[in-house]
Amino acid sequence: MVLKFRGDFTQQEPIPEAGIEAAVAVMRHGRLHRYNTVDGETAETVLLEQEFAAFKGAKYCLAVASGGYALTTALRACGIKHGDAVLTNAFTLAPVPGAIQGAGGRPVFVEITPDLVLDLDDLSAKIASSGAKFLMLSHMRGHLVDMEALIAITDAAGVQVIEDCAHTMGANWNGVPSGRSGVVGCYSTQTFKHINSGEGGLFVTDDAEVMARATMLSGSYMLYGSHAAGAPNETFEDIRLETPNCSGRMDNLRAAILRPQLADLPAQAERWNERYRTIEAGLNQVENLTLIERPAKEYFVASSFQFLMPNFDADQIQTLVAACAARGVQLKWFGADKPVGFTSRHDSWRYVDPQDLPKTDKIMAGLVDMRIPLTLSMQDCETIATIIKEEVSKF
Ligand SMILES: *Cc1c(COP(=O)(O)O)cnc(C)c1O
């Protein structure tokens, strides 16, 4: 009998009971808006910001409506002007170029390496050719570039780094938490990331002025004084009058759901990584299948799995994806001409000037991607790897 996988690749775990109870309490008292508190009460949103700032070792934290909103806000708060070039990974998710466009910037794509991280030689070349003063660094699918080498390049060139940590909330590079090497770190709490409130985002920085502008941008009216994890009140003196309100706050209901999940994140990260390592072991030494090397300095949180099929053409990869799907294993291919589901490529973002990215195109033509929700058991991970291995071996 053919081995089949009958589980689900999109099913997340339930919200912890403590989160459900806290959310019900918020609904019972009805004060869902972060600025709607009674005397002596600290809003769930503020508590989440304090806890997340502590988790990241950041001075300041702002909770917002989505990860994409955090990214747009970061560019604005860092002083982007209309038409400014913003460097970013050629391999990333649509909210990243979308955020650049939304902030009035112009995406300039940087090539990636076969390890799926930014190509630092191309970064240097593109800094020189574009004159960009911003890099929106996307840790796409949780792969961290050599952060010390990157920051040496950007510091020398006076480029401000905004980190897209949608896939690296609990990760670190050589002990430095992801999102803490650049000026701003942005995180998503959308359902498919590391903590789940349906939609939501978090923003951290040590820069008081950047934080004050982000707070005003998020729509704090003149209530910024209640942001216990926010910039000092005196920072707002001019900023509060100079900064437009582009409402994108988080509410207390989502914050209530997120706080217990944040407390659990380090333990959850280990569970994700056990699953990753099990699939990785099952796919080791498979002919025609290249695993992504994970550097010793990288601590990742693997909510997805990628591998490369550099010798396969488009037809072969599509045949493989279909054969795995028939056995219940959902693989995504980044080489398709048209964007499907969550996968899209730099050339599918037609609002961006077309750019020549031969290295990235070649890598993405052989790039296969799979989700690893925590609802998969270790046995499931072994089954999934066996099925992929068997199907790849048929070629
Ligand atoms: C999910 C995601 C974001 C932002 O997500 P939102 O859906 O706006 O919260 C940003 N970058 C990457 C790489 C993502 O996967």
The ligand as an SDF file (V2000), in Angstrom:
LIG
                    3D

 15 15  0  0  0  0  0  0  0  0999 V2000
    3.6470   37.6740    6.7280 C   0  0  0  0  0  0  0  0  0  0  0  0
    4.7800   38.4610    6.2830 C   0  0  0  0  0  0  0  0  0  0  0  0
    4.8680   39.8490    6.4600 C   0  0  0  0  0  0  0  0  0  0  0  0
    3.8030   40.7300    7.0300 C   0  0  0  0  0  0  0  0  0  0  0  0
    2.6690   40.1650    7.2850 O   0  0  0  0  0  0  0  0  0  0  0  0
    1.2030   40.7420    7.6060 P   0  0  0  0  0  0  0  0  0  0  0  0
    0.3410   39.7480    6.9350 O   0  0  0  0  0  0  0  0  0  0  0  0
    1.1090   42.1200    7.0570 O   0  0  0  0  0  0  0  0  0  0  0  0
    1.1240   40.7230    9.0910 O   0  0  0  0  0  0  0  0  0  0  0  0
    6.0340   40.4770    6.0920 C   0  0  0  0  0  0  0  0  0  0  0  0
    7.0470   39.7970    5.5520 N   0  0  0  0  0  0  0  0  0  0  0  0
    7.0170   38.4800    5.3470 C   0  0  0  0  0  0  0  0  0  0  0  0
    8.2060   37.8090    4.7600 C   0  0  0  0  0  0  0  0  0  0  0  0
    5.8750   37.7630    5.6940 C   0  0  0  0  0  0  0  0  0  0  0  0
    5.8330   36.4470    5.4680 O   0  0  0  0  0  0  0  0  0  0  0  0
  1  2  1  0
  2  3  1  0
  2 14  2  0
  3  4  1  0
  3 10  2  0
  4  5  1  0
  5  6  1  0
  6  7  2  0
  6  8  1  0
  6  9  1  0
 10 11  1  0
 11 12  2  0
 12 13  1  0
 12 14  1  0
 14 15  1  0
M  END
$$$$
